[in-house]
Amino acid sequence: MASCPFCQASVTKDLVTFGGPCPNCFGLIPGEEAATDPGEEKKRALARADEQAKARRRSAPLFVAVPLVLSTVLCAAVYALWPDPDVVPIVFEGEMDMSGIEISYLEAPAEAPAPAPQVQTPGPKGPKPSTVASDPAPKAASKTPTGENDGVAQADPEPAPMAAPAPTGGTRLGMGVTQSVSRRAGTLTDPDQIRQMVDERMTAQAGKLKACYEQQLKQDEFLAGKWRIIYTVTPKGTTADVAAQGLGVSNAAFESCMVEQVKRWAFDPIARDQPVQRTLNFKPR
């Protein structure tokens, strides 16, 4: 037996354990194992805590993705803006004397010879017109099958001289200059090899700049001085960021011509952009 917590009357043990109304005072015994109502305020607090937990679970991927995206963007910006410490501009010491650069001008094609006048060959019954053209070179007389001369000089013409073949890999310039440039296979990565290649290609193609100078001398016979050529060799072997700066002298037309010629220069493929500078000395012959 057990007692009621309100009136202290004797009640059954099950009533105290599971709860119910007291038969003596009609008070509601809560019971030791019966569920209790926490109250409306407590329910609202529990609901708010549950919603906050759900919101945190939904936003968890966002908190992970945002730092990852920001770090990726930051790394890309640093990689794009950070200068490459391994690339050192190639500055050739000394001056290239352009007076020693040879320019091979193309010869004009030979004119075709004028047509030879027609001659008449007398026949057995009087003069008979003939359309045999006289050859500029002498011909040996040929004989008929009977061994007699047919009266007309017959000979094989001398073979025409063969034209010299154009140089392989050459570039024909607009001012009548032919420049031959050979190319290596593969991409160069060694700085010493790149410097040697740039020096060779620049020396081989310097005749184009000499042609610009020779052309400008027709306008200014006293033009002379030093110019610094600045450009960048790209990985594809082309040039970019080309500039021509006069050192104490200036000629806009000459500098513009040099810039246009350097833009057409060809180099071997390299691993990355390579800036180049060189000073050229121009003077009349």
PEFEN-V84139 format. One record per pair of residues at least 24 apart in sequence whose C-alpha atoms are under 10 Angstrom apart, sorted by the first residue. I is the first residue (numbers start at 1). J is the second residue. D is the distance in whole Angstrom. If there is no record, write none. Layout:
i->I j->J d->D
i->I j->J d->D
This chain:
i->4 j->28 d->9
i->4 j->29 d->7
i->5 j->29 d->7
i->5 j->30 d->10
i->86 j->191 d->10
i->87 j->191 d->9
i->87 j->272 d->8
i->87 j->273 d->8
i->87 j->274 d->7
i->87 j->275 d->8
i->88 j->191 d->9
i->88 j->273 d->10
i->88 j->274 d->8
i->88 j->275 d->8
i->88 j->276 d->9
i->89 j->195 d->10
i->89 j->231 d->10
i->89 j->232 d->9
i->89 j->273 d->10
i->89 j->274 d->6
i->89 j->275 d->5
i->89 j->276 d->6
i->89 j->277 d->7
i->90 j->191 d->9
i->90 j->194 d->9
i->90 j->195 d->7
i->90 j->198 d->9
i->90 j->199 d->10
i->90 j->232 d->10
i->90 j->274 d->7
i->90 j->275 d->6
i->90 j->276 d->5
i->90 j->277 d->6
i->90 j->278 d->8
i->91 j->195 d->9
i->91 j->230 d->9
i->91 j->275 d->9
i->91 j->276 d->6
i->91 j->277 d->5
i->91 j->278 d->6
i->91 j->279 d->9
i->92 j->195 d->9
i->92 j->199 d->8
i->92 j->276 d->8
i->92 j->277 d->6
i->92 j->278 d->5
i->92 j->279 d->8
i->93 j->277 d->9
i->93 j->278 d->8
i->93 j->279 d->8
i->94 j->278 d->8
i->94 j->279 d->7
i->94 j->280 d->9
i->94 j->281 d->10
i->95 j->226 d->8
i->95 j->227 d->10
i->95 j->228 d->9
i->95 j->278 d->7
i->95 j->279 d->5
i->95 j->280 d->5
i->95 j->281 d->6
i->95 j->282 d->10
i->96 j->203 d->9
i->96 j->206 d->9
i->96 j->226 d->9
i->96 j->278 d->8
i->96 j->279 d->6
i->96 j->280 d->5
i->96 j->281 d->6
i->96 j->282 d->9
i->97 j->226 d->9
i->97 j->279 d->9
i->97 j->280 d->6
i->97 j->281 d->5
i->97 j->282 d->7
i->97 j->283 d->9
i->98 j->203 d->10
i->98 j->206 d->8
i->98 j->207 d->8
i->98 j->209 d->8
i->98 j->210 d->6
i->98 j->213 d->9
i->98 j->226 d->10
i->98 j->280 d->7
i->98 j->281 d->6
i->98 j->282 d->5
i->98 j->283 d->8
i->98 j->284 d->10
i->98 j->285 d->10
i->99 j->210 d->8
i->99 j->280 d->10
i->99 j->281 d->8
i->99 j->282 d->6
i->99 j->283 d->6
i->99 j->284 d->7
i->99 j->285 d->7
i->100 j->207 d->10
i->100 j->210 d->10
i->100 j->282 d->10
i->100 j->285 d->9
i->101 j->203 d->8
i->101 j->204 d->9
i->101 j->205 d->10
i->101 j->206 d->7
i->101 j->207 d->6
i->101 j->208 d->10
i->101 j->209 d->9
i->101 j->210 d->7
i->101 j->211 d->10
i->102 j->204 d->10
i->102 j->206 d->9
i->102 j->207 d->6
i->102 j->208 d->10
i->102 j->210 d->8
i->102 j->211 d->10
i->103 j->176 d->9
i->103 j->177 d->6
i->103 j->178 d->8
i->103 j->179 d->8
i->103 j->206 d->9
i->103 j->207 d->6
i->103 j->208 d->8
i->103 j->209 d->10
i->103 j->210 d->7
i->103 j->211 d->7
i->103 j->214 d->10
i->104 j->176 d->8
i->104 j->177 d->6
i->104 j->178 d->6
i->104 j->179 d->8
i->104 j->207 d->9
i->104 j->211 d->10
i->105 j->172 d->10
i->105 j->173 d->10
i->105 j->175 d->8
i->105 j->176 d->5
i->105 j->177 d->5
i->105 j->178 d->7
i->105 j->179 d->10
i->105 j->211 d->10
i->106 j->172 d->9
i->106 j->173 d->10
i->106 j->175 d->9
i->106 j->176 d->6
i->106 j->177 d->6
i->106 j->178 d->7
i->107 j->176 d->9
i->108 j->176 d->10
i->121 j->151 d->8
i->121 j->152 d->8
i->122 j->151 d->9
i->123 j->151 d->9
i->171 j->205 d->9
i->171 j->264 d->10
i->171 j->265 d->10
i->172 j->208 d->10
i->173 j->207 d->10
i->173 j->208 d->7
i->173 j->211 d->9
i->173 j->261 d->9
i->174 j->208 d->10
i->174 j->211 d->10
i->175 j->208 d->9
i->175 j->211 d->7
i->175 j->212 d->9
i->175 j->215 d->8
i->176 j->211 d->9
i->177 j->207 d->8
i->177 j->208 d->7
i->177 j->211 d->8
i->178 j->205 d->10
i->178 j->207 d->9
i->178 j->208 d->9
i->179 j->204 d->7
i->179 j->205 d->7
i->179 j->206 d->9
i->179 j->207 d->7
i->179 j->208 d->8
i->180 j->204 d->7
i->180 j->205 d->8
i->181 j->205 d->7
i->181 j->265 d->10
i->181 j->266 d->8
i->181 j->267 d->9
i->182 j->266 d->9
i->182 j->267 d->9
i->182 j->268 d->9
i->183 j->237 d->10
i->183 j->266 d->9
i->183 j->267 d->7
i->183 j->268 d->6
i->183 j->269 d->9
i->184 j->267 d->9
i->184 j->268 d->6
i->184 j->269 d->8
i->185 j->268 d->8
i->185 j->269 d->8
i->186 j->268 d->8
i->186 j->269 d->7
i->186 j->270 d->8
i->187 j->235 d->8
i->187 j->236 d->9
i->187 j->237 d->9
i->187 j->268 d->7
i->187 j->269 d->5
i->187 j->270 d->5
i->187 j->271 d->6
i->187 j->272 d->10
i->188 j->235 d->9
i->188 j->268 d->7
i->188 j->269 d->6
i->188 j->270 d->5
i->188 j->271 d->6
i->188 j->272 d->9
i->189 j->269 d->9
i->189 j->270 d->6
i->189 j->271 d->5
i->189 j->272 d->8
i->190 j->270 d->9
i->190 j->271 d->9
i->191 j->270 d->10
i->191 j->271 d->10
i->191 j->274 d->10
i->193 j->270 d->10
i->194 j->233 d->10
i->194 j->267 d->10
i->194 j->268 d->9
i->194 j->269 d->9
i->194 j->270 d->7
i->194 j->271 d->9
i->194 j->274 d->9
i->195 j->274 d->9
i->195 j->276 d->9
i->197 j->267 d->8
i->197 j->268 d->7
i->197 j->270 d->10
i->198 j->233 d->9
i->198 j->237 d->10
i->198 j->266 d->10
i->198 j->267 d->7
i->198 j->268 d->8
i->198 j->274 d->10
i->198 j->276 d->8
i->199 j->276 d->10
i->199 j->278 d->10
i->200 j->267 d->9
i->201 j->265 d->8
i->201 j->266 d->8
i->201 j->267 d->6
i->201 j->268 d->9
i->202 j->262 d->9
i->202 j->265 d->8
i->202 j->266 d->9
i->202 j->267 d->9
i->202 j->278 d->10
i->204 j->265 d->10
i->205 j->261 d->9
i->205 j->262 d->9
i->205 j->264 d->10
i->205 j->265 d->7
i->205 j->266 d->9
i->206 j->258 d->10
i->206 j->261 d->9
i->206 j->262 d->9
i->206 j->265 d->9
i->206 j->280 d->10
i->207 j->261 d->10
i->208 j->257 d->9
i->208 j->258 d->8
i->208 j->260 d->10
i->208 j->261 d->6
i->208 j->262 d->8
i->208 j->264 d->10
i->208 j->265 d->9
i->209 j->254 d->9
i->209 j->255 d->10
i->209 j->257 d->8
i->209 j->258 d->6
i->209 j->259 d->9
i->209 j->260 d->10
i->209 j->261 d->7
i->209 j->262 d->8
i->209 j->280 d->9
i->209 j->282 d->10
i->210 j->258 d->9
i->210 j->282 d->8
i->211 j->257 d->9
i->211 j->258 d->9
i->211 j->261 d->10
i->212 j->253 d->9
i->212 j->254 d->6
i->212 j->255 d->9
i->212 j->256 d->9
i->212 j->257 d->6
i->212 j->258 d->7
i->212 j->260 d->10
i->212 j->261 d->9
i->213 j->253 d->10
i->213 j->254 d->7
i->213 j->255 d->9
i->213 j->257 d->9
i->213 j->258 d->9
i->213 j->282 d->8
i->213 j->283 d->9
i->213 j->284 d->9
i->214 j->254 d->10
i->214 j->282 d->10
i->214 j->283 d->10
i->214 j->284 d->8
i->214 j->285 d->10
i->215 j->254 d->9
i->215 j->257 d->10
i->216 j->251 d->9
i->216 j->253 d->8
i->216 j->254 d->6
i->216 j->257 d->9
i->217 j->254 d->9
i->217 j->283 d->10
i->217 j->284 d->8
i->220 j->251 d->10
i->221 j->283 d->10
i->221 j->284 d->8
i->222 j->283 d->8
i->222 j->284 d->8
i->223 j->249 d->9
i->223 j->250 d->9
i->223 j->251 d->8
i->223 j->254 d->10
i->223 j->282 d->8
i->223 j->283 d->7
i->223 j->284 d->8
i->224 j->249 d->8
i->224 j->250 d->10
i->224 j->251 d->10
i->224 j->281 d->8
i->224 j->282 d->5
i->224 j->283 d->5
i->224 j->284 d->7
i->225 j->249 d->6
i->225 j->250 d->9
i->225 j->280 d->8
i->225 j->281 d->6
i->225 j->282 d->5
i->225 j->283 d->7
i->225 j->284 d->10
i->226 j->250 d->9
i->226 j->279 d->7
i->226 j->280 d->6
i->226 j->281 d->4
i->226 j->282 d->6
i->226 j->283 d->9
i->227 j->255 d->8
i->227 j->258 d->10
i->227 j->278 d->8
i->227 j->279 d->6
i->227 j->280 d->5
i->227 j->281 d->7
i->227 j->282 d->8
i->228 j->255 d->10
i->228 j->277 d->7
i->228 j->278 d->6
i->228 j->279 d->4
i->228 j->280 d->6
i->228 j->281 d->9
i->229 j->255 d->9
i->229 j->258 d->8
i->229 j->259 d->8
i->229 j->262 d->9
i->229 j->276 d->8
i->229 j->277 d->6
i->229 j->278 d->5
i->229 j->279 d->6
i->229 j->280 d->7
i->230 j->259 d->9
i->230 j->262 d->9
i->230 j->275 d->8
i->230 j->276 d->6
i->230 j->277 d->5
i->230 j->278 d->7
i->230 j->279 d->9
i->231 j->259 d->9
i->231 j->262 d->8
i->231 j->263 d->9
i->231 j->274 d->9
i->231 j->275 d->6
i->231 j->276 d->6
i->231 j->277 d->7
i->231 j->278 d->9
i->232 j->263 d->10
i->232 j->273 d->6
i->232 j->274 d->5
i->232 j->275 d->4
i->232 j->276 d->6
i->232 j->277 d->9
i->233 j->263 d->10
i->233 j->265 d->9
i->233 j->266 d->9
i->233 j->267 d->7
i->233 j->268 d->9
i->233 j->269 d->9
i->233 j->270 d->8
i->233 j->272 d->8
i->233 j->273 d->6
i->233 j->274 d->5
i->233 j->275 d->6
i->233 j->276 d->7
i->234 j->266 d->10
i->234 j->267 d->9
i->234 j->268 d->9
i->234 j->269 d->8
i->234 j->270 d->7
i->234 j->271 d->9
i->234 j->272 d->7
i->234 j->273 d->5
i->234 j->274 d->7
i->234 j->275 d->9
i->235 j->267 d->9
i->235 j->268 d->8
i->235 j->269 d->5
i->235 j->270 d->5
i->235 j->271 d->6
i->235 j->272 d->5
i->235 j->273 d->6
i->235 j->274 d->8
i->236 j->266 d->9
i->236 j->267 d->8
i->236 j->268 d->7
i->236 j->269 d->5
i->236 j->270 d->7
i->236 j->271 d->9
i->236 j->272 d->9
i->236 j->273 d->9
i->237 j->265 d->8
i->237 j->266 d->6
i->237 j->267 d->4
i->237 j->268 d->5
i->237 j->269 d->5
i->237 j->270 d->7
i->237 j->271 d->10
i->237 j->272 d->10
i->237 j->273 d->9
i->237 j->274 d->10
i->238 j->262 d->9
i->238 j->263 d->7
i->238 j->264 d->7
i->238 j->265 d->7
i->238 j->266 d->6
i->238 j->267 d->6
i->238 j->268 d->9
i->238 j->269 d->8
i->238 j->273 d->10
i->239 j->263 d->5
i->239 j->264 d->7
i->239 j->265 d->7
i->239 j->266 d->8
i->239 j->267 d->8
i->239 j->273 d->9
i->239 j->274 d->9
i->239 j->275 d->9
i->239 j->276 d->10
i->240 j->264 d->10
i->240 j->273 d->9
i->240 j->274 d->10
i->240 j->275 d->9
i->241 j->275 d->9
i->242 j->275 d->10
i->242 j->276 d->10
i->243 j->277 d->10
i->244 j->277 d->10
i->244 j->278 d->10
i->244 j->279 d->10
i->245 j->279 d->9
i->246 j->279 d->9
i->246 j->280 d->10
i->247 j->279 d->9
i->247 j->280 d->10
i->247 j->281 d->10
